[in-house]
């Protein structure tokens, strides 16, 4: 799993969720491992989430974003994330 959640939370105060098949206690350790069934579950969960997000009726305009969200969009556009 890869995430910029720490940056988003620390710099902008926006809560994030890390999601993946591994055990958090093993993350970034030399002997990190992932159970194969957990990998398939994570892929299926991600696919389900992406499908839902791509078919949901979401309307988002820049004017509607809060100030911290606007800063995050600008930060990401500049290659910060």
N, C-alpha and C positions, 0 to 999 in steps of 0.2 A: 504494500500500500504506500502511496505517496500522498502527502498532504501539506498544504501551506497553512493548516489550521492554527498552528502556533503563532504565525505572523498575523493572521487575520484576527485572532483573539487578542494578542498582546498589543498590536499596533492600532487596532480599530475598535476593540471591545465587542466584536461580533462573535457570539457563541458558534462553535463548529462541532461537527461530529466526525470522528475518525471511524472508518469502516473497512474491515478487511478480514481475511481468514485466519490470520496469525494470532498468537497469544500476546497480549501487550507486554507481559513480563519478559518475553523473548525478543521483543522488537530491537533491531539494530545490534544484536549480539552475534558473536562469531558462529555459534551453533544454532542459529535461528532455524526453525523448521515449521512446516505447515502440513497439517493432515490433508490428504487428497480429498476426502469427502468435504472438508471445510472449504477447500478451494472451490469445488463445484458449487457449494451452497452460496459462497460469496459472489461468484460469477452470476449465478441465477438471481440472487438478490439485486445485484447491480443492474442486470438486464431488466428486471421488473421495474426498478426505480426509474431507469432511463426511459423505458416505454411509457410509464405513467407520466413522467415529466414532459415527454414529447407529444403526448396526446391531451394533456390537461389544458384547459382554457385559462391561460395565464396572461394577463395584460400588465405590462410593466413599462412605465414611462420614466424618463430621467427626472422629470419634475416631481414625481411621486416619491423618489428615493430620499431617505434621510441623509443628512450631511455626511455622516460617517460612511454610509454606503457609497456616496458620490466619491469620497476620497479613496475608497477601496477600488472602485472602478478605474479611477485615474491612475492609481498605483499599479494596478494590474496591466493597464494599457502601456505603461512606461516600462514594462518588463520586470516589475518588482515581485511578481508571483509567478 
